[in-house]
Amino acid sequence: MKANCPSCGFEVAFKSSVSVFSVCGHCKSMIVRRDMDLESLGKMAQLPDDVSPFKIGSRGKYKNTVFEIIGRLKIAWSEGFWNEWYLFFEDGRYGWLAEAMGFFMVSFEVKDTGNVPKFDDLRVGKGHDLVPMKTFFVDDIKETVCEGSEGELPFKGFVGRQTISVDLSDHSGEFACIEYSEQDGVRLYVGTYVAFDELDFSELRDLSTDIKKIRSAKVFKCPSCGGPFSLRTPGLTASVACRYCGSTLDATDKTFAILSKAKEKMKITPLIPLGAKGKLNGVEWEITGFMRRSDEAALYPWDEYLLFNPYYGFRWLTTYNGHWNLVEMMRIHPWGASAGTDIKYGGKTYKKFTGGKARVNYVIGEFYWRVKLGDTVDMGDYICPPEILSKESDKSEEVWSLGRYIEADEIKKAFGIEDNMPKMIGVAPNQPSPYPPPVPKRVWLSFAALAALLTLLQFYFASTSPAREVYRGNFIFDNKLQTKTIVTPSFDIPEGSGNLLVKLHSPVQNDWLEASVDLVDERTNKSLGFGQGVEYYSGSDSDGSWSEGDQNNELILSAVPGGRYHLIIEPASDILRKGEKSFTLSLRRGVATWSNYFGALMLMIVYPFYVWIRSSSFESRRWAESDMQPPTAGSGGDDE
C-alpha cells in the first residue's frame, strides 16, 4: 500500500500487509494506518546515532529466504538498550531481528499463546513448555520501554510504550521471548540465535566512515570531575567509567547521572589501553572497557577487557595469574545447568571447578550494561580444557559464557604489546594439559598394540627359528678320580654372531650335579666360561608323594661368534655319594631368546608411565585451586 503522509505529503509505503504503524521518512510524523486512510499522531523524535551495521532497506537471507529490513524499535531497559529490526520476507512472512549485546536473533510471532505462563509463575532458571515438544528456560525478566522507532511496524511503536520482556532459551540454540503489555496483551516470539555471517547481508551502513563521524560528533563532560569523553559504542553503551576520576556514569541518562564514585583516584593502568585494536581468530576487536574483579574476600583478583566489533558484537578477554581467555556470552541453556553439578554442552562434559561470588573493584571505559563499583553476582565455573563455561546470576538474570584458553604470546602479538607480559603462575583452570586425558589413553593403547605385535613376532621367530645342534656329548665321571676334567673334541659353530643354547641333563635321583664349562675359541684361544647345575629330590610323607628340582637345565650364551671350538668341563657332585654319574651336554645354534623381548617390553612401558605421571602431576596442580574434588581418571572431556 502506498499513500501520502498526512503531515507533509511525502509518499509513505507499507510493504507488509500487517503493518499498522509507520514513521514518515521525511518529517518523522508517526502515522497509523486505518484501512486505506492514514492518520498522523504527532512527531517521532530523531533516534540517536548508534554503531549498528543495519539500516532501513538492508537486505539479508534467512534459511534461503530473502528479507528486507522495513522498520525498527529502539528498546531500553534498566541495564541498557537493544534494537528490534522488523523484517519483511519475500514469501510474505514478517519477523524480527533482535540486535542485543552483540547477539543477533531471528524470531517469528507465535499466535497461539495458550501455553504462556502467567507472569507470577516466572522465575529465572525455570523451564516452560511454550510450544509442543520444546522446553525453554527463563534467562532474564526485565521491564522495557520504547525509546523510539522508524519505518513501519505491526503495532504502534510510540515512545514510552512499556512491556515486561522475558527471554528464554533451550538446549539446542533456540530462544523465546514473551512480552506482557497493557496495550497489546501477551505476545510470544520463538526463533534462533544466528551469527552475522549466516544472514548474507547487503545494503548495510558504511561503518568505516560512519563510526568516525558518530564518535567525533559529541564530546561529553563527566559530571563528577568535568573530564571530557566521547562514546565508542553509542546506542549500545549503558554505562561509562571516567578515565580521570573513576566515576561510573549512566549512559542511558541524558545527564550521565553518577552510578558510583571511586574511593580513590585511578591507580590501575590496563596492560592493553582502551581503544587498542587487535585481531583474534581473524576478527579485529577494539578494547572499549576494562574492569578488575575479585572474589568477595579480594584474595583472587582478575582483569577483564571488553572487546567490540560492530559485526560480531562483544567478547571478553580475561586474565588471571598471566593466563588468558577469550570469552563469548552464550544463550544456549546447558544440560544439567539447573542442578549445579557437571554439565553438558556441545557434546562435552564440563566439570564443576569453583563457585562463589564475583565483585567489581575497578572499572574504566564503556559497557553494555550499567556496571558500577561493588556490583556482586553469584558465579560458577565448569571446565573442559581448553574451554571454560561460566555462569553469573542474580535474582533477575542468569548469564552463561564460554571461554577458550589463549596463549599470552598471541595476545601480545595481536595488540602490539611492547611491555613484558605478566608471568604465568601455576596452572589455569582450563589451561590445556601437555598430556590431556585422551593422550595417556592413546599412549597406553599404542603400548598395548606394540606389545601385542612384539609378542606375535617373538612367538613367530621362536617357532620358525632354524635352530641347529652343533655339539652333543655324553659323559661319565667318578668322584673317586682325582682328575675329573673333560676336554671335548673340536666342533664348528656356523659363521656369524648368534645365540647358543646350552642344555645340561643328568638323571640324578636325590642328588645334584654341577658342571663348570669353558667354551674355547681355538682360533683366538679365548674362552667363555659359564656354569650349570641340576638337582632332583623326591620322596613321600604323610601328605603323599613329593618332588622338587629338575634333571634338566638350560642357559643361553649371547653373541657367540662362529668358529672352531672345544669345551673344557669340570663336573662335580656330592662326594658322599660314591659311584659313577652321567650327564649330557648339548649346544644348539640359532635359538630365539626371550631376554630381548622382555627388555623391549620394559623399555616400551617407560614412556606410558612417564606420560601418566606428568599428566597426573599437571592435573593435581590444576585441581589444587578448585573448590571441588578432582575428577577420577578418564572423566570429563568429549562424550565420544
C-alpha positions in Angstrom: 0.0 0.0 0.0 1.2 3.5 -0.8 -0.3 6.8 0.4 0.8 10.3 1.3 1.9 11.5 4.7 -1.0 13.5 6.3 1.6 16.0 7.6 4.0 16.7 4.7 2.5 14.8 1.7 5.6 12.7 1.3 4.9 9.2 -0.1 4.6 6.5 2.6 4.8 2.9 1.6 3.5 0.0 3.7 5.4 -3.1 2.4 3.8 -5.5 4.8 0.1 -6.1 4.9 0.2 -6.5 8.7 1.9 -3.2 9.3 -0.3 -0.6 11.1 2.3 2.0 12.1 5.0 3.9 10.3 7.2 6.9 10.8 7.5 9.2 7.8 11.0 9.2 6.5 10.7 12.9 5.6 9.1 14.7 8.5 9.2 12.0 11.2 5.4 12.1 11.7 4.0 9.0 13.5 1.4 7.5 11.1 -1.3 5.0 11.9 -3.0 3.1 9.1 -6.7 2.7 9.4 -7.9 0.6 6.5 -7.0 2.8 3.5 -6.6 6.0 5.5 -3.5 7.4 7.3 -3.7 9.4 10.5 -0.8 11.5 11.9 -0.3 11.2 15.6 2.5 13.7 16.1 6.2 13.8 15.6 8.7 11.0 16.4 12.0 12.3 17.9 15.1 11.6 15.9 16.7 8.4 17.1 20.2 8.9 18.3 23.1 7.6 16.2 24.5 4.2 17.1 27.1 1.8 15.7 24.6 -0.8 14.3 25.6 -2.1 10.9 21.9 -2.2 9.8 19.5 0.4 8.4 16.1 0.6 6.8 16.5 -1.1 3.4 19.2 -3.5 4.4 18.6 -6.9 2.9 19.6 -10.4 4.0 18.8 -14.1 3.7 17.5 -16.4 6.4 17.1 -20.1 5.6 17.3 -19.4 1.9 14.5 -16.8 2.0 15.4 -13.1 1.3 14.2 -10.4 3.7 14.3 -6.7 3.9 14.5 -4.5 7.0 11.5 -2.2 6.9 11.2 -1.0 10.5 13.0 -0.6 13.8 12.2 -0.3 17.5 14.8 1.1 19.9 14.2 -0.6 23.3 15.6 0.5 26.6 15.7 -1.3 30.0 17.4 -0.7 33.3 20.7 -2.0 32.1 21.0 -0.7 28.5 19.5 -0.7 25.0 18.8 -3.0 22.1 17.4 -2.8 18.6 14.5 -4.8 17.2 14.5 -4.7 13.4 11.2 -5.5 11.6 11.8 -7.9 8.7 9.6 -8.4 5.6 10.3 -11.7 3.8 9.8 -12.2 0.1 7.3 -15.1 0.8 5.0 -12.7 2.6 6.0 -13.5 6.2 7.3 -11.0 8.6 9.7 -11.5 11.5 12.2 -9.7 13.8 15.9 -9.4 14.0 17.0 -8.5 17.5 20.4 -6.9 18.0 21.3 -7.0 21.6 24.6 -7.1 23.5 26.4 -8.4 20.4 23.8 -11.2 19.7 21.6 -11.5 16.6 18.3 -13.3 16.9 15.7 -14.0 14.2 12.2 -14.7 15.5 8.6 -15.0 14.4 5.5 -14.4 16.4 3.5 -17.4 17.6 -0.2 -16.6 17.6 -1.1 -19.4 20.0 -0.2 -18.1 23.4 -2.2 -20.8 25.3 0.9 -22.3 26.9 2.4 -19.0 28.0 2.5 -18.9 31.8 1.2 -16.2 34.0 3.8 -13.6 34.9 3.7 -14.6 38.5 4.8 -18.1 37.6 8.0 -17.0 36.1 11.4 -17.1 37.7 15.0 -17.2 36.4 16.1 -20.7 35.5 12.6 -22.3 35.5 11.6 -24.3 32.4 8.3 -23.8 30.5 6.8 -25.8 27.5 5.8 -22.8 25.4 5.4 -24.8 22.2 4.9 -28.5 21.7 7.9 -30.7 22.4 10.2 -27.8 23.4 11.1 -26.6 26.9 12.6 -23.1 27.3 14.3 -21.9 30.4 14.0 -18.3 31.7 17.2 -16.3 31.3 16.0 -12.9 32.4 12.9 -10.8 33.3 13.0 -7.1 32.7 10.8 -4.0 32.3 11.3 -2.3 28.9 10.3 1.0 27.3 10.3 2.1 23.7 12.8 4.9 23.1 11.7 5.5 19.5 11.0 3.8 16.2 11.4 4.3 12.5 10.0 2.7 9.3 6.9 0.5 9.6 5.7 -1.8 12.4 2.9 -4.3 13.1 1.8 -2.3 16.2 2.0 1.2 17.4 5.6 1.9 18.2 5.1 5.0 20.4 7.8 6.5 22.6 7.1 5.3 26.1 5.5 2.0 25.1 6.1 -0.2 28.1 6.3 -4.0 28.3 7.6 -6.7 30.6 10.0 -8.8 28.5 11.1 -12.3 29.4 13.9 -14.0 27.5 14.2 -17.8 27.5 16.5 -20.3 25.8 16.7 -24.1 25.3 19.5 -26.6 24.9 19.6 -26.5 21.1 20.2 -22.8 20.4 16.6 -21.7 20.0 15.2 -18.9 22.1 11.8 -17.5 23.0 10.6 -14.1 24.1 7.4 -13.3 26.0 6.0 -9.8 26.1 3.4 -8.7 28.6 1.9 -5.3 28.0 -1.4 -3.4 28.8 -1.5 -2.2 25.2 -1.1 -5.4 23.3 -1.7 -8.1 25.9 0.6 -11.2 25.6 2.9 -11.8 22.6 5.1 -14.8 22.1 8.1 -15.0 19.8 10.2 -18.0 19.0 13.4 -18.1 16.9 17.1 -18.9 16.8 20.4 -17.2 17.6 22.4 -16.5 14.4 25.8 -15.3 13.5 26.1 -12.1 11.4 27.8 -14.1 8.5 24.9 -16.5 8.4 22.4 -13.9 7.1 24.3 -12.9 3.9 23.6 -9.1 4.4 23.7 -6.4 1.7 22.9 -2.7 1.6 24.4 -2.2 5.0 25.7 1.1 6.5 29.2 2.2 5.7 30.6 1.9 9.2 34.1 2.6 8.2 33.2 6.3 7.9 30.0 6.4 10.0 31.7 5.3 13.2 34.3 8.1 13.0 31.6 10.7 12.4 29.4 9.4 15.3 32.3 9.3 17.8 33.5 12.7 17.0 30.1 14.3 16.8 29.6 14.7 20.6 32.0 15.3 23.4 30.6 15.0 26.9 31.8 16.1 30.3 32.0 13.9 33.4 29.5 15.4 36.0 31.9 14.4 38.8 35.2 15.9 37.6 34.5 17.7 34.3 36.8 15.4 32.3 35.9 15.2 28.6 34.9 11.9 27.0 33.1 10.6 23.9 31.4 7.2 23.4 33.0 4.5 21.4 29.8 2.4 21.1 26.9 4.9 21.3 23.5 3.2 21.3 25.0 0.2 22.9 26.7 1.8 25.9 24.7 1.6 29.1 27.5 2.9 31.4 30.8 4.6 31.1 33.6 4.9 33.6 35.5 8.2 33.6 39.2 7.7 33.0 40.1 10.8 35.0 38.2 10.2 38.3 36.9 6.7 38.0 33.3 7.6 38.5 30.8 5.3 36.8 28.2 7.2 34.8 24.7 6.1 33.5 24.9 6.4 29.7 21.2 5.7 29.4 20.6 9.0 31.2 21.0 12.2 29.1 22.7 13.9 32.0 25.0 11.0 32.6 24.0 10.5 36.2 26.7 9.2 38.5 26.2 5.5 39.3 29.2 5.2 41.6 32.3 7.1 42.6 35.7 5.7 43.0 37.0 5.9 46.6 40.5 6.6 45.3 41.8 8.0 42.0 42.8 5.6 39.3 45.8 3.6 40.2 45.4 0.7 37.7 46.8 1.1 34.2 45.5 -1.6 31.9 48.1 -3.6 30.1 46.1 -3.1 26.9 44.9 0.5 26.6 41.4 1.5 25.8 40.9 2.0 22.1 43.6 -0.5 21.2 42.8 -2.8 18.3 43.9 -6.3 17.7 43.0 -9.3 15.5 42.0 -12.5 17.2 40.6 -15.5 15.3 40.6 -13.4 12.1 38.4 -10.7 13.6 39.5 -7.2 14.5 38.5 -6.2 18.0 38.6 -2.9 19.8 39.1 -2.5 23.6 36.2 -0.4 24.9 36.2 -1.3 28.6 38.3 -2.6 31.4 37.4 -3.9 34.9 39.1 -5.6 37.8 37.0 -8.1 39.7 37.7 -10.5 42.6 36.1 -12.9 45.0 34.4 -11.3 48.0 37.5 -11.5 50.1 39.6 -9.9 47.3 42.1 -12.7 47.5 41.9 -13.6 43.9 41.7 -10.6 41.6 41.5 -10.9 37.8 41.2 -8.4 34.9 38.6 -8.3 32.2 38.8 -6.4 28.9 35.6 -5.7 26.9 36.1 -6.2 23.1 33.8 -4.8 20.4 33.3 -5.4 16.7 30.2 -3.9 15.1 29.5 -7.1 13.1 30.4 -9.7 15.7 29.3 -7.9 18.9 31.1 -8.1 22.2 33.7 -10.5 23.6 35.7 -10.6 26.8 39.4 -11.0 27.2 40.1 -12.2 30.8 43.4 -12.6 32.5 44.4 -14.1 35.8 48.0 -15.0 37.0 49.3 -14.4 33.5 46.8 -16.8 31.8 44.3 -15.5 29.2 40.9 -16.5 27.9 38.8 -15.2 25.1 35.2 -15.3 26.3 31.8 -15.1 24.5 28.4 -14.9 26.0 26.1 -17.7 25.1 22.4 -18.2 25.1 22.1 -22.0 24.9 21.0 -23.4 28.2 23.5 -26.2 29.1 22.2 -29.6 30.2 22.4 -30.1 33.9 22.8 -26.3 34.5 19.9 -26.2 36.9 21.4 -29.0 39.1 24.7 -27.1 39.7 26.8 -30.2 39.1 28.7 -31.3 36.0 27.0 -30.0 32.8 26.9 -31.0 29.2 27.3 -28.7 26.2 28.4 -29.3 22.6 28.9 -33.0 23.2 31.4 -32.4 26.1 31.1 -32.7 29.8 32.3 -29.7 31.9 33.4 -30.5 35.4 32.4 -28.1 38.2 35.6 -26.3 39.3 34.6 -23.4 41.5 31.8 -21.3 42.8 31.2 -18.2 44.9 30.6 -14.5 44.3 32.4 -12.1 42.0 32.6 -8.3 42.8 33.6 -5.3 40.7 36.5 -3.5 42.3 37.6 -1.1 39.5 36.1 -0.1 36.2 37.0 2.2 33.3 35.6 2.6 29.8 32.2 1.7 28.3 29.9 -1.3 29.0 26.7 -2.6 27.5 25.1 -2.8 31.0 25.0 -0.4 33.9 28.1 -1.6 35.8 29.1 0.1 39.0 31.7 -0.4 41.7 30.7 -3.1 44.2 28.4 -5.0 41.9 28.3 -8.6 43.1 26.9 -11.7 41.4 26.8 -15.4 42.1 29.2 -17.3 39.8 30.3 -20.8 39.0 33.0 -22.2 36.6 32.9 -25.5 34.8 35.9 -26.7 32.9 36.7 -29.0 29.9 40.2 -27.7 28.9 40.9 -25.7 26.9 37.3 -24.4 27.5 35.6 -23.0 30.5 31.8 -22.4 31.0 30.9 -19.7 33.5 27.6 -18.8 35.0 26.8 -15.4 36.6 23.4 -14.9 38.1 21.3 -12.7 40.4 17.6 -12.6 41.1 16.6 -11.2 37.7 19.1 -12.7 35.3 21.2 -15.8 34.6 24.1 -15.4 32.1 26.3 -18.1 30.6 29.6 -17.6 28.8 32.1 -19.8 27.1 35.8 -19.1 27.3 38.7 -20.6 25.5 42.3 -20.5 26.7 44.6 -18.4 24.5 48.3 -18.2 24.7 49.8 -14.9 26.1 52.1 -14.6 23.0 49.0 -14.4 20.8 47.6 -11.6 22.9 50.9 -9.7 22.8 51.2 -10.1 19.0 47.5 -9.2 18.3 47.6 -5.9 20.3 51.2 -5.0 19.7 52.0 -5.0 23.4 55.6 -3.8 24.0 55.8 -4.4 27.7 56.6 -7.8 29.1 53.6 -10.0 29.6 52.7 -10.9 33.2 54.5 -14.1 34.3 52.3 -17.2 34.3 51.8 -18.6 37.8 50.5 -22.1 38.4 48.0 -23.9 36.2 44.9 -22.1 35.0 41.5 -23.9 35.4 41.2 -24.6 31.7 44.8 -24.5 30.6 45.4 -27.2 28.1 47.5 -30.1 29.5 50.6 -31.1 27.6 49.1 -34.6 28.1 45.3 -34.1 28.0 43.1 -37.1 29.0 43.0 -38.7 25.6 46.8 -38.7 25.3 47.6 -41.1 28.2 44.8 -43.3 26.9 46.2 -43.3 23.4 49.7 -43.9 24.7 48.5 -47.0 26.6 46.6 -48.2 23.6 49.7 -47.7 21.5 51.8 -49.6 24.0 49.3 -52.5 24.1 49.3 -52.7 20.3 53.1 -52.6 20.1 53.4 -55.2 22.9 50.9 -57.5 21.1 52.9 -57.1 17.8 56.2 -57.7 19.6 54.7 -60.8 21.3 53.5 -62.2 17.9 56.9 -61.6 16.4 58.6 -63.3 19.3 56.5 -66.4 19.0 56.9 -66.4 15.3 60.7 -66.3 15.4 60.7 -68.7 18.3 58.7 -71.3 16.3 60.4 -70.7 13.0 64.0 -70.2 14.2 66.4 -72.5 12.3 68.0 -73.9 15.4 70.8 -76.4 14.7 72.7 -78.7 17.1 76.4 -78.1 16.8 77.6 -80.4 19.6 76.3 -83.1 21.9 78.4 -85.1 24.3 77.5 -87.9 26.8 79.9 -88.1 29.8 80.5 -90.3 32.8 82.7 -89.3 35.8 83.5 -90.7 39.2 84.1 -88.6 42.3 86.9 -91.0 43.4 89.0 -90.0 40.5 91.5 -87.2 41.2 91.3 -85.8 37.6 87.8 -85.1 36.5 88.4 -82.5 33.8 86.9 -83.4 30.5 88.2 -81.9 27.2 85.8 -82.5 24.3 86.7 -83.0 20.6 86.7 -79.9 18.4 83.4 -78.8 16.8 82.3 -76.0 14.5 79.9 -73.2 15.1 78.5 -71.5 12.0 80.0 -68.2 10.9 78.4 -65.0 12.1 77.4 -64.0 15.6 74.4 -65.5 17.3 72.9 -67.1 20.4 74.0 -70.5 21.7 71.6 -72.6 23.7 73.4 -74.9 26.3 71.4 -77.8 27.7 72.5 -79.9 30.6 70.8 -83.2 31.5 71.6 -85.7 34.3 69.4 -88.5 35.6 70.2 -87.6 39.2 68.0 -89.0 42.0 68.1 -87.3 45.4 71.4 -85.8 44.3 72.9 -82.9 42.4 75.4 -82.3 39.7 77.2 -79.2 38.6 79.5 -78.5 35.6 81.9 -75.7 35.2 82.5 -75.2 31.5 84.8 -73.2 29.3 83.9 -72.7 25.6 87.3 -72.2 24.0 87.8 -70.5 20.6 90.6 -72.4 19.0 91.5 -69.5 16.6 92.0 -66.9 19.4 92.4 -69.2 22.3 89.9 -67.1 24.2 87.4 -68.8 26.4 83.9 -68.1 27.6 83.2 -69.6 31.0 79.9 -70.5 32.5 78.4 -72.9 34.9 75.3 -75.1 35.0 73.8 -77.5 37.5 70.9 -79.8 38.1 69.4 -81.3 41.3 66.4 -83.5 41.8 64.9 -84.9 45.0 61.7 -86.9 45.6 60.0 -89.0 48.3 56.8 -89.4 50.2 55.4 -88.5 53.6 52.0 -88.3 55.4 50.8 -85.9 52.7 51.8 -88.2 49.9 54.5 -88.2 47.2 56.6 -85.1 46.6 59.4 -83.9 44.4 61.5 -80.8 43.8 64.2 -79.7 41.4 64.8 -80.7 37.8 67.1 -83.1 35.9 67.4 -80.5 33.1 68.8 -77.0 32.9 69.3 -74.5 30.1 71.1 -71.3 29.5 71.7 -69.0 26.6 75.0 -67.5 25.6 74.6 -64.3 23.6 76.6 -63.1 20.6 78.9 -66.1 20.3 80.9 -65.7 17.1 81.3 -68.5 14.6 84.4 -70.7 14.5 86.1 -73.9 15.7 85.7 -74.6 19.4 86.1 -77.2 22.1 84.8 -77.5 25.7 86.7 -77.9 28.9 84.3 -79.4 31.5 84.9 -79.8 35.2 81.9 -81.8 36.7 81.2 -82.0 40.4 78.7 -83.7 42.7 78.1 -84.9 46.3 81.3 -86.5 47.4 79.4 -88.5 49.9 77.5 -90.3 47.2 80.0 -92.6 45.5 79.8 -94.1 42.1 79.7 -93.1 38.5 77.5 -90.4 37.4 76.4 -89.5 33.8 75.4 -86.3 32.2 74.7 -84.9 28.7 75.8 -81.5 27.4 74.5 -80.2 24.1 74.8 -76.9 22.2 72.3 -75.5 19.7 72.9 -72.5 17.4 70.2 -70.0 16.2 67.6 -70.3 19.0 65.3 -67.4 19.7 65.9 -65.7 23.1 63.3 -64.1 25.4 65.6 -61.7 27.2 65.5 -59.1 24.4 61.7 -59.5 24.3 61.3 -58.7 28.0 63.9 -56.0 27.8 62.0 -54.3 24.9 58.7 -54.5 26.9 60.4 -52.8 29.9 61.7 -50.0 27.7 58.4 -49.6 26.0 56.5 -49.2 29.2 58.7 -46.4 30.4 57.1 -43.7 28.2 53.5 -44.6 29.1 54.4 -44.3 32.8 56.2 -41.1 32.2 53.1 -39.6 30.4 50.8 -40.8 33.1 53.0 -39.3 35.9 53.3 -36.0 34.1 49.6 -35.8 33.3 48.6 -36.7 36.9 51.0 -34.1 38.2 49.6 -31.4 35.9 46.0 -32.2 36.8 46.9 -32.2 40.5 48.3 -28.7 40.2 45.1 -27.6 38.3 42.7 -29.0 40.8 44.6 -27.7 43.8 42.9 -24.3 43.1 39.4 -25.8 42.9 36.6 -25.9 45.4 35.7 -29.4 44.2 37.2 -32.8 44.4 39.5 -33.7 41.5 37.7 -35.8 38.8 38.5 -39.5 38.5 40.9 -40.6 35.8 39.3 -40.5 32.4 36.2 -38.5 33.4 35.2 -35.4 31.6 36.0 -34.4 28.0 34.4 -35.4 24.8 31.4 -37.7 25.0 32.6 -39.8 22.1 
